[in-house]
Amino acid sequence: MEEIKDKIEEVAGNIKEYADIQYKLAVYKATDKTSSVGARIWSAYIIGLVFFLVVAFTGGAASFWLAHYTGSLASALLIVAGIYLVIAILLLVFKNQLLVNPIRNSIIKEVLGNGK
């Protein structure tokens, strides 16, 4: 009888240890996924900032270059602004295909573990 009681206590201890290990594993996996998604967000932010600076300086350079041919800096700036407006409208029209769906799919792949 004492032997059965010892076995039950041993099994209960093993179950508790197993549950504790599973909990720690879940916490580690969640931390890994969260840090990975956070790193992707920050890297996208930095890349976006650099891209913004490139577009801004390129737009300025294009304006001065067009001013040489149009004879007016104001008209050159308006032409470049019009080009940016067309790009913005295209992004708004196709935002789901170009932005929302790829970003959502990337996050889902990362969280579910298929992104590696």
Jmol script that loads the backbone (N, CA, C; Angstrom):
load data "model"
ATOM      1  N   MET A   1       0.815  -1.190   0.000  1.00  0.00           N
ATOM      2  CA  MET A   1       0.000   0.000   0.000  1.00  0.00           C
ATOM      3  C   MET A   1       0.868   1.267   0.000  1.00  0.00           C
ATOM      4  N   GLU A   2       1.916   1.206   0.803  1.00  0.00           N
ATOM      5  CA  GLU A   2       2.847   2.347   0.893  1.00  0.00           C
ATOM      6  C   GLU A   2       3.535   2.567  -0.453  1.00  0.00           C
ATOM      7  N   GLU A   3       3.795   1.489  -1.169  1.00  0.00           N
ATOM      8  CA  GLU A   3       4.456   1.569  -2.465  1.00  0.00           C
ATOM      9  C   GLU A   3       3.564   2.280  -3.486  1.00  0.00           C
ATOM     10  N   ILE A   4       2.288   2.012  -3.457  1.00  0.00           N
ATOM     11  CA  ILE A   4       1.341   2.667  -4.379  1.00  0.00           C
ATOM     12  C   ILE A   4       1.273   4.156  -4.072  1.00  0.00           C
ATOM     13  N   LYS A   5       1.249   4.499  -2.796  1.00  0.00           N
ATOM     14  CA  LYS A   5       1.202   5.907  -2.388  1.00  0.00           C
ATOM     15  C   LYS A   5       2.458   6.638  -2.864  1.00  0.00           C
ATOM     16  N   ASP A   6       3.614   6.009  -2.752  1.00  0.00           N
ATOM     17  CA  ASP A   6       4.863   6.612  -3.222  1.00  0.00           C
ATOM     18  C   ASP A   6       4.852   6.810  -4.737  1.00  0.00           C
ATOM     19  N   LYS A   7       4.312   5.825  -5.469  1.00  0.00           N
ATOM     20  CA  LYS A   7       4.221   5.924  -6.929  1.00  0.00           C
ATOM     21  C   LYS A   7       3.283   7.061  -7.340  1.00  0.00           C
ATOM     22  N   ILE A   8       2.162   7.189  -6.627  1.00  0.00           N
ATOM     23  CA  ILE A   8       1.206   8.265  -6.937  1.00  0.00           C
ATOM     24  C   ILE A   8       1.847   9.618  -6.681  1.00  0.00           C
ATOM     25  N   GLU A   9       2.573   9.754  -5.595  1.00  0.00           N
ATOM     26  CA  GLU A   9       3.257  11.012  -5.294  1.00  0.00           C
ATOM     27  C   GLU A   9       4.325  11.309  -6.344  1.00  0.00           C
ATOM     28  N   GLU A  10       5.012  10.272  -6.784  1.00  0.00           N
ATOM     29  CA  GLU A  10       6.033  10.440  -7.811  1.00  0.00           C
ATOM     30  C   GLU A  10       5.407  10.886  -9.134  1.00  0.00           C
ATOM     31  N   VAL A  11       4.292  10.251  -9.510  1.00  0.00           N
ATOM     32  CA  VAL A  11       3.590  10.630 -10.740  1.00  0.00           C
ATOM     33  C   VAL A  11       3.057  12.058 -10.620  1.00  0.00           C
ATOM     34  N   ALA A  12       2.508  12.412  -9.473  1.00  0.00           N
ATOM     35  CA  ALA A  12       2.001  13.771  -9.272  1.00  0.00           C
ATOM     36  C   ALA A  12       3.130  14.793  -9.381  1.00  0.00           C
ATOM     37  N   GLY A  13       4.280  14.448  -8.834  1.00  0.00           N
ATOM     38  CA  GLY A  13       5.434  15.337  -8.942  1.00  0.00           C
ATOM     39  C   GLY A  13       5.899  15.482 -10.377  1.00  0.00           C
ATOM     40  N   ASN A  14       5.881  14.375 -11.127  1.00  0.00           N
ATOM     41  CA  ASN A  14       6.263  14.425 -12.543  1.00  0.00           C
ATOM     42  C   ASN A  14       5.280  15.263 -13.356  1.00  0.00           C
ATOM     43  N   ILE A  15       4.004  15.114 -13.052  1.00  0.00           N
ATOM     44  CA  ILE A  15       2.986  15.906 -13.765  1.00  0.00           C
ATOM     45  C   ILE A  15       3.172  17.389 -13.479  1.00  0.00           C
ATOM     46  N   LYS A  16       3.444  17.723 -12.228  1.00  0.00           N
ATOM     47  CA  LYS A  16       3.668  19.127 -11.871  1.00  0.00           C
ATOM     48  C   LYS A  16       4.911  19.662 -12.581  1.00  0.00           C
ATOM     49  N   GLU A  17       5.967  18.880 -12.611  1.00  0.00           N
ATOM     50  CA  GLU A  17       7.195  19.295 -13.293  1.00  0.00           C
ATOM     51  C   GLU A  17       6.956  19.458 -14.793  1.00  0.00           C
ATOM     52  N   TYR A  18       6.200  18.533 -15.388  1.00  0.00           N
ATOM     53  CA  TYR A  18       5.875  18.602 -16.812  1.00  0.00           C
ATOM     54  C   TYR A  18       5.067  19.864 -17.109  1.00  0.00           C
ATOM     55  N   ALA A  19       4.065  20.152 -16.272  1.00  0.00           N
ATOM     56  CA  ALA A  19       3.237  21.351 -16.474  1.00  0.00           C
ATOM     57  C   ALA A  19       4.092  22.613 -16.362  1.00  0.00           C
ATOM     58  N   ASP A  20       5.016  22.626 -15.422  1.00  0.00           N
ATOM     59  CA  ASP A  20       5.896  23.780 -15.250  1.00  0.00           C
ATOM     60  C   ASP A  20       6.800  23.967 -16.465  1.00  0.00           C
ATOM     61  N   ILE A  21       7.315  22.879 -16.986  1.00  0.00           N
ATOM     62  CA  ILE A  21       8.172  22.958 -18.175  1.00  0.00           C
ATOM     63  C   ILE A  21       7.366  23.434 -19.383  1.00  0.00           C
ATOM     64  N   GLN A  22       6.141  22.942 -19.543  1.00  0.00           N
ATOM     65  CA  GLN A  22       5.294  23.366 -20.659  1.00  0.00           C
ATOM     66  C   GLN A  22       4.965  24.855 -20.555  1.00  0.00           C
ATOM     67  N   TYR A  23       4.710  25.322 -19.331  1.00  0.00           N
ATOM     68  CA  TYR A  23       4.434  26.747 -19.122  1.00  0.00           C
ATOM     69  C   TYR A  23       5.648  27.592 -19.512  1.00  0.00           C
ATOM     70  N   LYS A  24       6.827  27.192 -19.053  1.00  0.00           N
ATOM     71  CA  LYS A  24       8.043  27.932 -19.391  1.00  0.00           C
ATOM     72  C   LYS A  24       8.291  27.921 -20.895  1.00  0.00           C
ATOM     73  N   LEU A  25       8.043  26.782 -21.539  1.00  0.00           N
ATOM     74  CA  LEU A  25       8.211  26.687 -22.990  1.00  0.00           C
ATOM     75  C   LEU A  25       7.257  27.628 -23.708  1.00  0.00           C
ATOM     76  N   ALA A  26       6.015  27.694 -23.261  1.00  0.00           N
ATOM     77  CA  ALA A  26       5.039  28.603 -23.873  1.00  0.00           C
ATOM     78  C   ALA A  26       5.467  30.058 -23.701  1.00  0.00           C
ATOM     79  N   VAL A  27       5.987  30.386 -22.523  1.00  0.00           N
ATOM     80  CA  VAL A  27       6.462  31.754 -22.282  1.00  0.00           C
ATOM     81  C   VAL A  27       7.643  32.070 -23.188  1.00  0.00           C
ATOM     82  N   TYR A  28       8.571  31.145 -23.344  1.00  0.00           N
ATOM     83  CA  TYR A  28       9.726  31.369 -24.215  1.00  0.00           C
ATOM     84  C   TYR A  28       9.314  31.517 -25.670  1.00  0.00           C
ATOM     85  N   LYS A  29       8.362  30.697 -26.112  1.00  0.00           N
ATOM     86  CA  LYS A  29       7.885  30.807 -27.489  1.00  0.00           C
ATOM     87  C   LYS A  29       7.186  32.141 -27.721  1.00  0.00           C
ATOM     88  N   ALA A  30       6.364  32.563 -26.771  1.00  0.00           N
ATOM     89  CA  ALA A  30       5.673  33.845 -26.911  1.00  0.00           C
ATOM     90  C   ALA A  30       6.674  34.997 -26.925  1.00  0.00           C
ATOM     91  N   THR A  31       7.695  34.912 -26.089  1.00  0.00           N
ATOM     92  CA  THR A  31       8.729  35.946 -26.064  1.00  0.00           C
ATOM     93  C   THR A  31       9.479  35.982 -27.385  1.00  0.00           C
ATOM     94  N   ASP A  32       9.784  34.818 -27.932  1.00  0.00           N
ATOM     95  CA  ASP A  32      10.484  34.746 -29.214  1.00  0.00           C
ATOM     96  C   ASP A  32       9.640  35.380 -30.318  1.00  0.00           C
ATOM     97  N   LYS A  33       8.363  35.028 -30.380  1.00  0.00           N
ATOM     98  CA  LYS A  33       7.487  35.569 -31.421  1.00  0.00           C
ATOM     99  C   LYS A  33       7.323  37.074 -31.259  1.00  0.00           C
ATOM    100  N   THR A  34       7.111  37.530 -30.037  1.00  0.00           N
ATOM    101  CA  THR A  34       6.922  38.957 -29.784  1.00  0.00           C
ATOM    102  C   THR A  34       8.165  39.748 -30.161  1.00  0.00           C
ATOM    103  N   SER A  35       9.327  39.247 -29.774  1.00  0.00           N
ATOM    104  CA  SER A  35      10.560  39.969 -30.099  1.00  0.00           C
ATOM    105  C   SER A  35      10.813  39.967 -31.594  1.00  0.00           C
ATOM    106  N   SER A  36      10.472  38.884 -32.259  1.00  0.00           N
ATOM    107  CA  SER A  36      10.665  38.810 -33.705  1.00  0.00           C
ATOM    108  C   SER A  36       9.747  39.790 -34.435  1.00  0.00           C
ATOM    109  N   VAL A  37       8.481  39.831 -34.030  1.00  0.00           N
ATOM    110  CA  VAL A  37       7.537  40.776 -34.651  1.00  0.00           C
ATOM    111  C   VAL A  37       7.962  42.209 -34.336  1.00  0.00           C
ATOM    112  N   GLY A  38       8.384  42.470 -33.109  1.00  0.00           N
ATOM    113  CA  GLY A  38       8.848  43.809 -32.747  1.00  0.00           C
ATOM    114  C   GLY A  38      10.064  44.227 -33.557  1.00  0.00           C
ATOM    115  N   ALA A  39      10.981  43.306 -33.764  1.00  0.00           N
ATOM    116  CA  ALA A  39      12.169  43.619 -34.565  1.00  0.00           C
ATOM    117  C   ALA A  39      11.784  43.924 -36.006  1.00  0.00           C
ATOM    118  N   ARG A  40      10.815  43.179 -36.539  1.00  0.00           N
ATOM    119  CA  ARG A  40      10.356  43.455 -37.900  1.00  0.00           C
ATOM    120  C   ARG A  40       9.695  44.831 -37.990  1.00  0.00           C
ATOM    121  N   ILE A  41       8.930  45.184 -36.976  1.00  0.00           N
ATOM    122  CA  ILE A  41       8.270  46.500 -36.981  1.00  0.00           C
ATOM    123  C   ILE A  41       9.315  47.607 -36.953  1.00  0.00           C
ATOM    124  N   TRP A  42      10.311  47.482 -36.070  1.00  0.00           N
ATOM    125  CA  TRP A  42      11.347  48.506 -35.993  1.00  0.00           C
ATOM    126  C   TRP A  42      12.173  48.581 -37.273  1.00  0.00           C
ATOM    127  N   SER A  43      12.483  47.440 -37.847  1.00  0.00           N
ATOM    128  CA  SER A  43      13.268  47.477 -39.086  1.00  0.00           C
ATOM    129  C   SER A  43      12.446  48.093 -40.218  1.00  0.00           C
ATOM    130  N   ALA A  44      11.149  47.807 -40.256  1.00  0.00           N
ATOM    131  CA  ALA A  44      10.288  48.439 -41.271  1.00  0.00           C
ATOM    132  C   ALA A  44      10.217  49.944 -41.053  1.00  0.00           C
ATOM    133  N   TYR A  45      10.175  50.373 -39.797  1.00  0.00           N
ATOM    134  CA  TYR A  45      10.162  51.807 -39.488  1.00  0.00           C
ATOM    135  C   TYR A  45      11.450  52.479 -39.964  1.00  0.00           C
ATOM    136  N   ILE A  46      12.575  51.876 -39.692  1.00  0.00           N
ATOM    137  CA  ILE A  46      13.859  52.464 -40.089  1.00  0.00           C
ATOM    138  C   ILE A  46      13.982  52.492 -41.610  1.00  0.00           C
ATOM    139  N   ILE A  47      13.598  51.399 -42.262  1.00  0.00           N
ATOM    140  CA  ILE A  47      13.648  51.367 -43.719  1.00  0.00           C
ATOM    141  C   ILE A  47      12.706  52.416 -44.301  1.00  0.00           C
ATOM    142  N   GLY A  48      11.530  52.557 -43.706  1.00  0.00           N
ATOM    143  CA  GLY A  48      10.581  53.573 -44.167  1.00  0.00           C
ATOM    144  C   GLY A  48      11.130  54.978 -44.011  1.00  0.00           C
ATOM    145  N   LEU A  49      11.799  55.232 -42.901  1.00  0.00           N
ATOM    146  CA  LEU A  49      12.399  56.548 -42.674  1.00  0.00           C
ATOM    147  C   LEU A  49      13.479  56.845 -43.715  1.00  0.00           C
ATOM    148  N   VAL A  50      14.338  55.879 -43.979  1.00  0.00           N
ATOM    149  CA  VAL A  50      15.378  56.069 -44.990  1.00  0.00           C
ATOM    150  C   VAL A  50      14.746  56.274 -46.367  1.00  0.00           C
ATOM    151  N   PHE A  51      13.719  55.481 -46.681  1.00  0.00           N
ATOM    152  CA  PHE A  51      13.027  55.617 -47.959  1.00  0.00           C
ATOM    153  C   PHE A  51      12.394  57.007 -48.075  1.00  0.00           C
ATOM    154  N   PHE A  52      11.797  57.500 -46.986  1.00  0.00           N
ATOM    155  CA  PHE A  52      11.223  58.842 -46.995  1.00  0.00           C
ATOM    156  C   PHE A  52      12.279  59.887 -47.292  1.00  0.00           C
ATOM    157  N   LEU A  53      13.434  59.778 -46.658  1.00  0.00           N
ATOM    158  CA  LEU A  53      14.502  60.749 -46.900  1.00  0.00           C
ATOM    159  C   LEU A  53      14.997  60.683 -48.340  1.00  0.00           C
ATOM    160  N   VAL A  54      15.114  59.490 -48.881  1.00  0.00           N
ATOM    161  CA  VAL A  54      15.543  59.343 -50.274  1.00  0.00           C
ATOM    162  C   VAL A  54      14.524  59.991 -51.210  1.00  0.00           C
ATOM    163  N   VAL A  55      13.244  59.723 -50.972  1.00  0.00           N
ATOM    164  CA  VAL A  55      12.194  60.304 -51.814  1.00  0.00           C
ATOM    165  C   VAL A  55      12.178  61.823 -51.687  1.00  0.00           C
ATOM    166  N   ALA A  56      12.346  62.341 -50.475  1.00  0.00           N
ATOM    167  CA  ALA A  56      12.327  63.791 -50.275  1.00  0.00           C
ATOM    168  C   ALA A  56      13.480  64.469 -51.021  1.00  0.00           C
ATOM    169  N   PHE A  57      14.680  63.930 -50.868  1.00  0.00           N
ATOM    170  CA  PHE A  57      15.816  64.551 -51.542  1.00  0.00           C
ATOM    171  C   PHE A  57      15.773  64.346 -53.049  1.00  0.00           C
ATOM    172  N   THR A  58      15.292  63.198 -53.476  1.00  0.00           N
ATOM    173  CA  THR A  58      15.152  62.967 -54.916  1.00  0.00           C
ATOM    174  C   THR A  58      14.105  63.905 -55.501  1.00  0.00           C
ATOM    175  N   GLY A  59      13.023  64.116 -54.769  1.00  0.00           N
ATOM    176  CA  GLY A  59      11.990  65.046 -55.224  1.00  0.00           C
ATOM    177  C   GLY A  59      12.519  66.471 -55.339  1.00  0.00           C
ATOM    178  N   GLY A  60      13.316  66.860 -54.355  1.00  0.00           N
ATOM    179  CA  GLY A  60      13.920  68.188 -54.430  1.00  0.00           C
ATOM    180  C   GLY A  60      14.866  68.318 -55.606  1.00  0.00           C
ATOM    181  N   ALA A  61      15.680  67.304 -55.803  1.00  0.00           N
ATOM    182  CA  ALA A  61      16.613  67.334 -56.936  1.00  0.00           C
ATOM    183  C   ALA A  61      15.866  67.331 -58.264  1.00  0.00           C
ATOM    184  N   ALA A  62      14.793  66.519 -58.337  1.00  0.00           N
ATOM    185  CA  ALA A  62      14.001  66.481 -59.569  1.00  0.00           C
ATOM    186  C   ALA A  62      13.337  67.827 -59.830  1.00  0.00           C
ATOM    187  N   SER A  63      12.933  68.504 -58.773  1.00  0.00           N
ATOM    188  CA  SER A  63      12.315  69.825 -58.939  1.00  0.00           C
ATOM    189  C   SER A  63      13.307  70.836 -59.503  1.00  0.00           C
ATOM    190  N   PHE A  64      14.512  70.835 -58.956  1.00  0.00           N
ATOM    191  CA  PHE A  64      15.511  71.763 -59.474  1.00  0.00           C
ATOM    192  C   PHE A  64      15.906  71.409 -60.907  1.00  0.00           C
ATOM    193  N   TRP A  65      15.964  70.127 -61.209  1.00  0.00           N
ATOM    194  CA  TRP A  65      16.284  69.698 -62.564  1.00  0.00           C
ATOM    195  C   TRP A  65      15.178  70.116 -63.525  1.00  0.00           C
ATOM    196  N   LEU A  66      13.912  69.926 -63.137  1.00  0.00           N
ATOM    197  CA  LEU A  66      12.797  70.346 -63.986  1.00  0.00           C
ATOM    198  C   LEU A  66      12.717  71.865 -64.105  1.00  0.00           C
ATOM    199  N   ALA A  67      13.122  72.577 -63.058  1.00  0.00           N
ATOM    200  CA  ALA A  67      13.095  74.036 -63.098  1.00  0.00           C
ATOM    201  C   ALA A  67      14.026  74.550 -64.198  1.00  0.00           C
ATOM    202  N   HIS A  68      15.089  73.838 -64.414  1.00  0.00           N
ATOM    203  CA  HIS A  68      16.020  74.217 -65.481  1.00  0.00           C
ATOM    204  C   HIS A  68      15.324  74.162 -66.852  1.00  0.00           C
ATOM    205  N   TYR A  69      14.457  73.153 -67.044  1.00  0.00           N
ATOM    206  CA  TYR A  69      13.778  72.981 -68.340  1.00  0.00           C
ATOM    207  C   TYR A  69      12.481  73.770 -68.454  1.00  0.00           C
ATOM    208  N   THR A  70      11.785  73.967 -67.333  1.00  0.00           N
ATOM    209  CA  THR A  70      10.515  74.707 -67.390  1.00  0.00           C
ATOM    210  C   THR A  70      10.732  76.203 -67.242  1.00  0.00           C
ATOM    211  N   GLY A  71      11.825  76.584 -66.653  1.00  0.00           N
ATOM    212  CA  GLY A  71      12.104  77.997 -66.454  1.00  0.00           C
ATOM    213  C   GLY A  71      11.476  78.556 -65.182  1.00  0.00           C
ATOM    214  N   SER A  72      10.760  77.735 -64.446  1.00  0.00           N
ATOM    215  CA  SER A  72      10.102  78.195 -63.229  1.00  0.00           C
ATOM    216  C   SER A  72      10.206  77.110 -62.157  1.00  0.00           C
ATOM    217  N   LEU A  73      10.731  77.497 -61.007  1.00  0.00           N
ATOM    218  CA  LEU A  73      10.839  76.549 -59.898  1.00  0.00           C
ATOM    219  C   LEU A  73       9.460  76.157 -59.391  1.00  0.00           C
ATOM    220  N   ALA A  74       8.527  77.105 -59.396  1.00  0.00           N
ATOM    221  CA  ALA A  74       7.173  76.811 -58.911  1.00  0.00           C
ATOM    222  C   ALA A  74       6.496  75.749 -59.770  1.00  0.00           C
ATOM    223  N   SER A  75       6.608  75.869 -61.079  1.00  0.00           N
ATOM    224  CA  SER A  75       5.979  74.870 -61.938  1.00  0.00           C
ATOM    225  C   SER A  75       6.665  73.513 -61.794  1.00  0.00           C
ATOM    226  N   ALA A  76       7.959  73.513 -61.615  1.00  0.00           N
ATOM    227  CA  ALA A  76       8.678  72.253 -61.422  1.00  0.00           C
ATOM    228  C   ALA A  76       8.241  71.585 -60.121  1.00  0.00           C
ATOM    229  N   LEU A  77       8.094  72.370 -59.060  1.00  0.00           N
ATOM    230  CA  LEU A  77       7.620  71.822 -57.788  1.00  0.00           C
ATOM    231  C   LEU A  77       6.206  71.268 -57.925  1.00  0.00           C
ATOM    232  N   LEU A  78       5.361  71.958 -58.670  1.00  0.00           N
ATOM    233  CA  LEU A  78       4.003  71.466 -58.892  1.00  0.00           C
ATOM    234  C   LEU A  78       3.980  70.174 -59.701  1.00  0.00           C
ATOM    235  N   ILE A  79       4.864  70.041 -60.659  1.00  0.00           N
ATOM    236  CA  ILE A  79       4.944  68.802 -61.444  1.00  0.00           C
ATOM    237  C   ILE A  79       5.350  67.639 -60.551  1.00  0.00           C
ATOM    238  N   VAL A  80       6.361  67.840 -59.727  1.00  0.00           N
ATOM    239  CA  VAL A  80       6.804  66.779 -58.819  1.00  0.00           C
ATOM    240  C   VAL A  80       5.707  66.460 -57.798  1.00  0.00           C
ATOM    241  N   ALA A  81       5.031  67.468 -57.289  1.00  0.00           N
ATOM    242  CA  ALA A  81       3.927  67.233 -56.359  1.00  0.00           C
ATOM    243  C   ALA A  81       2.804  66.457 -57.045  1.00  0.00           C
ATOM    244  N   GLY A  82       2.547  66.743 -58.302  1.00  0.00           N
ATOM    245  CA  GLY A  82       1.537  66.001 -59.054  1.00  0.00           C
ATOM    246  C   GLY A  82       1.913  64.539 -59.211  1.00  0.00           C
ATOM    247  N   ILE A  83       3.194  64.288 -59.458  1.00  0.00           N
ATOM    248  CA  ILE A  83       3.656  62.901 -59.560  1.00  0.00           C
ATOM    249  C   ILE A  83       3.465  62.179 -58.225  1.00  0.00           C
ATOM    250  N   TYR A  84       3.804  62.859 -57.124  1.00  0.00           N
ATOM    251  CA  TYR A  84       3.592  62.277 -55.801  1.00  0.00           C
ATOM    252  C   TYR A  84       2.106  62.044 -55.532  1.00  0.00           C
ATOM    253  N   LEU A  85       1.256  62.946 -55.998  1.00  0.00           N
ATOM    254  CA  LEU A  85      -0.185  62.795 -55.812  1.00  0.00           C
ATOM    255  C   LEU A  85      -0.700  61.563 -56.565  1.00  0.00           C
ATOM    256  N   VAL A  86      -0.227  61.353 -57.776  1.00  0.00           N
ATOM    257  CA  VAL A  86      -0.638  60.175 -58.553  1.00  0.00           C
ATOM    258  C   VAL A  86      -0.191  58.896 -57.844  1.00  0.00           C
ATOM    259  N   ILE A  87       1.030  58.896 -57.338  1.00  0.00           N
ATOM    260  CA  ILE A  87       1.530  57.725 -56.604  1.00  0.00           C
ATOM    261  C   ILE A  87       0.694  57.484 -55.349  1.00  0.00           C
ATOM    262  N   ALA A  88       0.350  58.556 -54.627  1.00  0.00           N
ATOM    263  CA  ALA A  88      -0.467  58.419 -53.418  1.00  0.00           C
ATOM    264  C   ALA A  88      -1.857  57.876 -53.743  1.00  0.00           C
ATOM    265  N   ILE A  89      -2.459  58.346 -54.819  1.00  0.00           N
ATOM    266  CA  ILE A  89      -3.780  57.844 -55.218  1.00  0.00           C
ATOM    267  C   ILE A  89      -3.697  56.370 -55.589  1.00  0.00           C
ATOM    268  N   LEU A  90      -2.656  55.981 -56.310  1.00  0.00           N
ATOM    269  CA  LEU A  90      -2.485  54.564 -56.664  1.00  0.00           C
ATOM    270  C   LEU A  90      -2.306  53.706 -55.410  1.00  0.00           C
ATOM    271  N   LEU A  91      -1.554  54.207 -54.442  1.00  0.00           N
ATOM    272  CA  LEU A  91      -1.381  53.465 -53.192  1.00  0.00           C
ATOM    273  C   LEU A  91      -2.698  53.343 -52.437  1.00  0.00           C
ATOM    274  N   LEU A  92      -3.507  54.391 -52.447  1.00  0.00           N
ATOM    275  CA  LEU A  92      -4.809  54.319 -51.784  1.00  0.00           C
ATOM    276  C   LEU A  92      -5.742  53.332 -52.480  1.00  0.00           C
ATOM    277  N   VAL A  93      -5.735  53.339 -53.802  1.00  0.00           N
ATOM    278  CA  VAL A  93      -6.627  52.446 -54.544  1.00  0.00           C
ATOM    279  C   VAL A  93      -6.204  50.990 -54.357  1.00  0.00           C
ATOM    280  N   PHE A  94      -4.909  50.732 -54.406  1.00  0.00           N
ATOM    281  CA  PHE A  94      -4.411  49.360 -54.326  1.00  0.00           C
ATOM    282  C   PHE A  94      -3.786  49.037 -52.976  1.00  0.00           C
ATOM    283  N   LYS A  95      -4.222  49.725 -51.921  1.00  0.00           N
ATOM    284  CA  LYS A  95      -3.577  49.555 -50.619  1.00  0.00           C
ATOM    285  C   LYS A  95      -3.703  48.141 -50.084  1.00  0.00           C
ATOM    286  N   ASN A  96      -4.845  47.490 -50.280  1.00  0.00           N
ATOM    287  CA  ASN A  96      -4.990  46.124 -49.772  1.00  0.00           C
ATOM    288  C   ASN A  96      -4.024  45.166 -50.454  1.00  0.00           C
ATOM    289  N   GLN A  97      -3.907  45.248 -51.767  1.00  0.00           N
ATOM    290  CA  GLN A  97      -3.022  44.338 -52.489  1.00  0.00           C
ATOM    291  C   GLN A  97      -1.551  44.648 -52.245  1.00  0.00           C
ATOM    292  N   LEU A  98      -1.218  45.927 -52.117  1.00  0.00           N
ATOM    293  CA  LEU A  98       0.189  46.315 -52.013  1.00  0.00           C
ATOM    294  C   LEU A  98       0.705  46.401 -50.583  1.00  0.00           C
ATOM    295  N   LEU A  99      -0.159  46.755 -49.634  1.00  0.00           N
ATOM    296  CA  LEU A  99       0.319  47.005 -48.279  1.00  0.00           C
ATOM    297  C   LEU A  99      -0.309  46.101 -47.226  1.00  0.00           C
ATOM    298  N   VAL A 100      -1.629  46.122 -47.127  1.00  0.00           N
ATOM    299  CA  VAL A 100      -2.301  45.454 -46.013  1.00  0.00           C
ATOM    300  C   VAL A 100      -2.102  43.941 -46.056  1.00  0.00           C
ATOM    301  N   ASN A 101      -2.418  43.314 -47.180  1.00  0.00           N
ATOM    302  CA  ASN A 101      -2.327  41.856 -47.263  1.00  0.00           C
ATOM    303  C   ASN A 101      -0.906  41.326 -47.064  1.00  0.00           C
ATOM    304  N   PRO A 102       0.120  41.897 -47.717  1.00  0.00           N
ATOM    305  CA  PRO A 102       1.479  41.373 -47.472  1.00  0.00           C
ATOM    306  C   PRO A 102       1.950  41.558 -46.030  1.00  0.00           C
ATOM    307  N   ILE A 103       1.621  42.690 -45.416  1.00  0.00           N
ATOM    308  CA  ILE A 103       2.038  42.910 -44.024  1.00  0.00           C
ATOM    309  C   ILE A 103       1.309  41.949 -43.099  1.00  0.00           C
ATOM    310  N   ARG A 104      -0.007  41.794 -43.294  1.00  0.00           N
ATOM    311  CA  ARG A 104      -0.791  40.881 -42.468  1.00  0.00           C
ATOM    312  C   ARG A 104      -0.275  39.451 -42.624  1.00  0.00           C
ATOM    313  N   ASN A 105      -0.020  39.023 -43.848  1.00  0.00           N
ATOM    314  CA  ASN A 105       0.474  37.667 -44.078  1.00  0.00           C
ATOM    315  C   ASN A 105       1.843  37.451 -43.445  1.00  0.00           C
ATOM    316  N   SER A 106       2.692  38.459 -43.501  1.00  0.00           N
ATOM    317  CA  SER A 106       4.015  38.354 -42.895  1.00  0.00           C
ATOM    318  C   SER A 106       3.915  38.194 -41.378  1.00  0.00           C
ATOM    319  N   ILE A 107       3.031  38.960 -40.757  1.00  0.00           N
ATOM    320  CA  ILE A 107       2.865  38.853 -39.303  1.00  0.00           C
ATOM    321  C   ILE A 107       2.278  37.498 -38.936  1.00  0.00           C
ATOM    322  N   ILE A 108       1.292  37.031 -39.705  1.00  0.00           N
ATOM    323  CA  ILE A 108       0.689  35.727 -39.420  1.00  0.00           C
ATOM    324  C   ILE A 108       1.725  34.616 -39.564  1.00  0.00           C
ATOM    325  N   LYS A 109       2.541  34.661 -40.616  1.00  0.00           N
ATOM    326  CA  LYS A 109       3.576  33.655 -40.804  1.00  0.00           C
ATOM    327  C   LYS A 109       4.569  33.666 -39.647  1.00  0.00           C
ATOM    328  N   GLU A 110       4.916  34.854 -39.186  1.00  0.00           N
ATOM    329  CA  GLU A 110       5.888  34.974 -38.096  1.00  0.00           C
ATOM    330  C   GLU A 110       5.307  34.436 -36.801  1.00  0.00           C
ATOM    331  N   VAL A 111       4.064  34.790 -36.518  1.00  0.00           N
ATOM    332  CA  VAL A 111       3.453  34.357 -35.258  1.00  0.00           C
ATOM    333  C   VAL A 111       3.205  32.840 -35.251  1.00  0.00           C
ATOM    334  N   LEU A 112       2.795  32.300 -36.388  1.00  0.00           N
ATOM    335  CA  LEU A 112       2.514  30.864 -36.446  1.00  0.00           C
ATOM    336  C   LEU A 112       3.768  30.012 -36.627  1.00  0.00           C
ATOM    337  N   GLY A 113       4.901  30.654 -36.845  1.00  0.00           N
ATOM    338  CA  GLY A 113       6.153  29.919 -36.928  1.00  0.00           C
ATOM    339  C   GLY A 113       6.537  29.469 -38.314  1.00  0.00           C
ATOM    340  N   ASN A 114       5.831  29.940 -39.336  1.00  0.00           N
ATOM    341  CA  ASN A 114       6.154  29.527 -40.701  1.00  0.00           C
ATOM    342  C   ASN A 114       7.074  30.519 -41.387  1.00  0.00           C
ATOM    343  N   GLY A 115       7.514  31.554 -40.691  1.00  0.00           N
ATOM    344  CA  GLY A 115       8.283  32.618 -41.317  1.00  0.00           C
ATOM    345  C   GLY A 115       9.774  32.386 -41.376  1.00  0.00           C
ATOM    346  N   LYS A 116      10.262  31.287 -40.816  1.00  0.00           N
ATOM    347  CA  LYS A 116      11.717  31.088 -40.765  1.00  0.00           C
ATOM    348  C   LYS A 116      12.221  30.276 -41.895  1.00  0.00           C
TER     349      LYS A 116
END
end "model"
wireframe off; spacefill off
backbone 0.3
color backbone group
